[in-house]
Amino acid sequence: MRLKVEQNKSTIGCRVNHRETLRTLGLKRIGDVVVKEDRPEIRGMVHAVRHMVTVEEVD
C-alpha cells in the first residue's frame, strides 16, 4: 500500500516544524504530489501536517 500526499496550503505563517515536515516529505509548493510507502513514520509526518495536505491510498 502507498500513500499519495498532495500539499494544498501554503507554508507562509505556519510553524517551522510543519515547514520542515513538508520538506522532509518532499513537498515544496502548493500542488506538489508525492507517493510514499505506507509506514508508521510517514503516517506520523502526514498526521502532523494534516491541515495542509490531502492524502489518498493507492496501490
Backbone torsions as a table, in degrees:
resi	resn	phi	psi	omega
1	MET	NA	143.4	179.1
2	ARG	-130.7	158.4	178.7
3	LEU	-114.9	130.5	174.2
4	LYS	-99.9	117.3	-175.4
5	VAL	-114.4	127.4	179.1
6	GLU	-123.5	131.1	176.9
7	GLN	-80.9	128.8	-179.6
8	ASN	-128.6	8.5	173.9
9	LYS	-135.8	153.3	-178.2
10	SER	-75.6	155.4	176.4
11	THR	-88.9	-1.9	179.1
12	ILE	-66.0	125.0	177.8
13	GLY	84.4	0.3	179.9
14	CYS	-90.9	171.2	179.8
15	ARG	-69.0	152.5	-178.4
16	VAL	-62.5	-39.9	-179.4
17	ASN	-67.3	-30.1	175.2
18	HIS	-68.4	-42.3	178.1
19	ARG	-60.9	-43.4	179.6
20	GLU	-67.4	-35.8	177.7
21	THR	-64.7	-43.5	177.3
22	LEU	-61.8	-42.1	179.2
23	ARG	-64.0	-39.5	178.1
24	THR	-64.3	-35.6	176.5
25	LEU	-71.5	-17.2	179.8
26	GLY	99.9	15.4	-179.4
27	LEU	-101.3	127.9	-176.9
28	LYS	-114.8	-29.8	-176.2
29	ARG	-148.9	167.8	179.0
30	ILE	-60.2	133.9	178.9
31	GLY	96.4	-12.3	177.6
32	ASP	-66.5	141.2	-180.0
33	VAL	-127.9	134.2	173.7
34	VAL	-130.1	151.4	175.0
35	VAL	-115.7	122.0	-176.5
36	LYS	-122.7	155.1	173.9
37	GLU	-65.9	146.1	179.9
38	ASP	-82.7	92.6	179.3
39	ARG	-127.0	159.2	-178.8
40	PRO	-57.7	-35.5	-179.2
41	GLU	-65.9	-42.9	179.6
42	ILE	-66.9	-43.0	177.4
43	ARG	-57.6	-40.5	179.7
44	GLY	-65.1	-42.2	178.9
45	MET	-65.6	-42.1	179.3
46	VAL	-64.0	-39.2	179.7
47	HIS	-63.3	-35.9	-178.4
48	ALA	-66.5	-30.3	-178.4
49	VAL	-118.1	30.6	-175.0
50	ARG	-61.1	-23.3	178.8
51	HIS	-79.4	-8.6	-177.1
52	MET	-113.7	-5.3	-175.4
53	VAL	-134.2	161.9	168.0
54	THR	-117.3	145.2	-174.3
55	VAL	-128.0	136.4	174.0
56	GLU	-130.8	147.6	173.5
57	GLU	-91.0	132.1	177.8
58	VAL	-129.6	158.7	-179.7
59	ASP	-95.3	NA	NA
